[in-house]
Amino acid sequence: MQEFTQADNTNHIGDMDSASNQSIWQTPKATIHSDILAWLYLSLALVGLAANGIVLVLLLKSERTPTVIFTLHIIVSDLLVCCSFIFRTVYYLTWSSAISVCKALEFLIFSCFYINLYCNMCFLLWTSINRYATVVKPSHVFFQFFKHTRSCWLLCFSTWLVFVTVISTTMGHKLAFQVNGTCFDRDVNSCFLYSDKFKTVHCLGVSTFFFILCLLLVSYSLLIFHLQKVRGGSLVSAGFGPGGGLKVRRKILASVVIFILCFLPYHIQRIIMINSKHENCQQEFRVKMVTIVIASLSCCLHPILQLVFRSRCCRANRTRPKQKPEISKSLDTQMNTPHNKAPT
């Protein structure tokens, strides 16, 4: 693997960048981009498109409950980012210096990534609130908004609108800066080219993540506490059968683990970058690439998790308790009723 640092790179551009007033480092084509990252993202695209496509067909055949609506939007978001992985593969294979192609690819792949990242976090949060409202607070006025299909559709469309607008505007503002060199020079040197200009946006993204994470943990913790307290009695009466509470807790645990494993490393890296002095942009760039790959795994893990949930072994037994037949009830009544003594 060919590695480069600022101290060893001899392709330093002498001209100062007109937008940032800082010189940047030209980045030669590294083996990790064309031989590893390109084919890794292509593999994620193929697996993600296949898995999400299967789940999408199953969801379209299902009843439009609030949980299905939120899951449907998660799958659509994952399909969007999986399609962008194909362009990301082209991005790493071509290493093009054409400014127009560079900006178009960057805008597409990075916008899709961030839209998927934050929209999915919100959809997972809405799902957790819906589950909490359905089981713990079924009659609470505030949570009725998360239990009606029309309001759930409105909530999802509002989530798309907010993040598409904010992220597209931010990416357009970022790409408006003129930087010498190729698009990879812009990407690798972004730690000091854009850090001060977009520090507020990064802080807002990190704050949004941890706020959603806290709400997610609180809602699911209260739901698990409620299930533990009733010991599945309410779920049995609702038709989930024995063991339904345990299966619900396993689904909750799997969803939270995937959320933390995929999204937490990227935002920890964001915190480090915000407080960094940017002495080694190459090292920060490599760490950033690793955390982006980890976050990208969610587009494959979400549909796989949905397929596992829909398998027979993970479905709760929705058979209601059998009622005694009328004949057996009458027999039980006769056996338990004392006979009248015959008159002497």
QUISULMO-V464865 format. One record per helix or strand of 2 or more residues. SS is the DSSP state (A for helix, B for strand). FROM is the first residue (numbers start at 1). LEN is the number of residues. If there is no record, write none. Layout:
<<SS;FROM;LEN> <SS;FROM;LEN>>
This chain:
<<A;31;30> <A;66;29> <A;99;37> <A;142;5> <A;149;27> <A;183;6> <A;190;4> <A;199;32> <A;233;5> <A;244;31> <A;281;16> <A;298;13> <A;312;3> <A;326;11>>
